[in-house]
Amino acid sequence: MMINRSLRLLLPAQFLSSLADSALLIAAIALLLDIQAAPWMTPALKLLFNGAYVLLAVAAGACADALPKSWVMVLANAIKAAGCALMLLGMHPLAAYALVGLGAALYSPAKFGILGELLPARQLVAANGWLEGTTIIAIILGSIVGGLLLRPDVLLAAAAFIDEEGKQLAQRPAHFSIAAMALLYLAATVLSLFIPRPVRAAPRQRAGPGRLTAAFARSARALWSDPLSRISLAVTALFWGAGTVLQFIVLKWAAVALGYSLGQAAMLQGAVAVGVAAGAFAAGRFVPLKKAFRVLPLGILMGLLLVLMIWVSDVRAALALLLLIGFVSGYFLIPMNAVLQHRAQRMMHTGQSIAVQNFLENLAVLGMLAGYAALVWLDVPVRWLILLLGGFIAAIMVLLTRSLPHEGIPMEAAPERAQGPARRRE
């Protein structure tokens, strides 16, 4: 797929914003350590960040549809930069990082929703592959950059190129990293300013909280009542929920099976992310929209591959297996995103559909994290944790694969957009 001007601006803007999100988490954790915060506050950072997607699902989708999506991206990145600034000015890291999560919750429906307005349906899988792949690479590099910016030798090298005030800031690694992330958010904001306004943008709507909530509920019902949208929503929610739990399981498993330290285990997490990025790009290249559901059996394979981790005790085998798990995951995730966008275009505004997707995905993340925490509290061995997660994924994907309509609903047969006071035909 040829990358048009809009994608040439969207992809680097998304890359910078996601890289900063990933690196800022490490910086915020370092800042909590600096102020000797209670240990429970470290995982609370992640809960608050993901919780913003759930709490703001209604408003985020409406905002992305009421305004040009490129403008929403500008606003969202500016909010993230403001969160960094407030952290530097002394606001508690939990509160400031929650504000960054608010910006991320606004940003997501806009960045994915704009694809359906800028590109024809035949290019959606490829565009989603580029966007997801770029995001995953940014997350990987963000973790690396976040760690590097806390190293004294890197800070000393950076201090040689900055003024006296910058050198003083470099003596406080967490603050220096946060300031650098604020600059990345500002750069993403500038790039977003130049993304063309789509011709097919949604009309503005006037609605209070009650009408917005009712519109969100109608959108959720419409998507869930459509068989193909329901399957794609369930798959993406399962992917992100299981993927988040897998991050923690990999750390625990690497310590038990391989004798790895936390830092070494984090590199194995990177192997999964690299695999997901490769799978995302491959799906964008080889899976057309009309054949998107043929990849569903790969979800079953992903669950079975996870179970194989129980018998792995060699580092090279572990890397190969985690890369393969990541690749399979990325390959079946991207077509599901494209299906949801294409189906939703006929039923509602794209920002609303992505907001519903974010709501369900992050509910799955929070729910599966809570289940994982309960099992860890019960001192369940890591081998059983792996078996339970892999078996759960495989079982759910078997059910979803079997739920596909036998007659094969054509991709163009999505229901028309519902009529009502909160919906207008485009």
SULTA-V868608 format. One record per backbone hydrogen bond with DSSP energy under -0.5 kcal/mol. NH is the residue of the N-H (numbers start at 1). CO is the residue of the C=O. Records with the same first field share a line. If there is no record, write none. Layout:
BEGIN
NH: CO / CO
END
This chain:
BEGIN
4: 2
8: 4
9: 5 / 6
10: 6
11: 7
13: 9
14: 10
15: 11
16: 12
17: 13
18: 14
19: 15
20: 16
21: 17
22: 18
23: 19
24: 20
25: 21
26: 22
27: 23
28: 24
29: 25
30: 26
31: 27
32: 28
33: 29
34: 30
35: 31
36: 33
37: 32
41: 38
42: 39
43: 39
44: 40
45: 41 / 42
46: 42
47: 43
48: 44
49: 45
50: 46
51: 47
52: 48
53: 49 / 50
54: 50
55: 51
56: 52
57: 54
60: 56
61: 57
62: 58
63: 59
64: 60
65: 61
66: 62
67: 63
71: 68
72: 68
73: 69
74: 70
75: 71
76: 72
77: 73
78: 74
79: 75
80: 76
81: 77
82: 78
83: 79
84: 80
85: 81
86: 82
87: 83
88: 84
89: 85
90: 87
91: 86
96: 92
97: 93
98: 94
99: 95
100: 96
101: 97
102: 98
103: 99
104: 100
105: 101
106: 102
107: 103
108: 104
109: 105
110: 106
111: 107
112: 108
113: 109
114: 110
115: 112
116: 112
117: 113
118: 114
119: 115
123: 120
124: 121
127: 123
128: 124
129: 125
130: 126
131: 127
132: 128
133: 129
134: 130
135: 131
136: 132
137: 133
138: 134
139: 135
140: 136
141: 137
142: 138
143: 139
144: 140
145: 141
146: 142
147: 143
148: 144
149: 145
150: 147
151: 148
155: 151
156: 152
157: 153
158: 154
159: 155
160: 156 / 157
161: 158
162: 159
167: 163
168: 164
169: 165
170: 166
171: 167 / 168
172: 169
173: 171
176: 172
177: 173
178: 174
179: 175
180: 176
181: 177
182: 178
183: 179
184: 180
185: 181
186: 182
187: 183
188: 184
189: 185
190: 186
191: 187
192: 188
193: 189
194: 190 / 191
195: 192
198: 196
201: 198
207: 205
212: 208
213: 209
214: 210
215: 211
216: 212
217: 213
218: 214
219: 215
220: 216
221: 217
222: 218
223: 219
224: 220
225: 221
226: 222
227: 225
230: 226
231: 227
232: 228
233: 229
234: 230
235: 231
236: 232
237: 233
238: 234
239: 235
240: 236
241: 237
242: 238
243: 239
244: 240
245: 241
246: 242
247: 243
248: 244
249: 245
250: 246
251: 247
252: 248
253: 249
254: 250
255: 251
256: 252
257: 253
258: 253 / 254
260: 254
265: 261
266: 262
267: 263 / 264
268: 264
269: 265
270: 266
271: 267
272: 268
273: 269
274: 270
275: 271
276: 272
277: 273
278: 274
279: 275
280: 276
281: 277
282: 278
283: 279
284: 280
285: 281
286: 282
287: 283
288: 286
291: 288
292: 289
294: 291
295: 292
296: 293
298: 295
299: 296
300: 296
301: 297
302: 298
303: 299
304: 300
305: 301
306: 302
307: 303
308: 304
309: 305 / 306
310: 307
311: 308
312: 309
318: 314
319: 315
320: 316
321: 317
322: 318
323: 319
324: 320
325: 321
326: 322
327: 323
328: 324
329: 325
330: 326
331: 327
332: 328
333: 329
334: 330
335: 331
336: 332 / 333
337: 333
338: 334
339: 335
340: 336
341: 337
342: 338
343: 339
344: 340
345: 341
346: 342 / 343
347: 344
348: 344
352: 349
353: 349
354: 350
355: 351
356: 352
357: 353
358: 354
359: 355
360: 356
361: 357
362: 358
363: 359
364: 360
365: 361
366: 362
367: 363
368: 364
369: 365
370: 366
371: 367
372: 368
373: 369
374: 370
375: 371
376: 372
377: 373
378: 374
379: 376
380: 375
384: 381
385: 381
386: 382
387: 383
388: 384
389: 385
390: 386
391: 387
392: 388
393: 389
394: 390
395: 391
396: 392
397: 393
398: 394
399: 395
400: 396
401: 397
402: 398
403: 399
404: 401
408: 405
413: 410
417: 346
418: 347
420: 423
423: 420
END
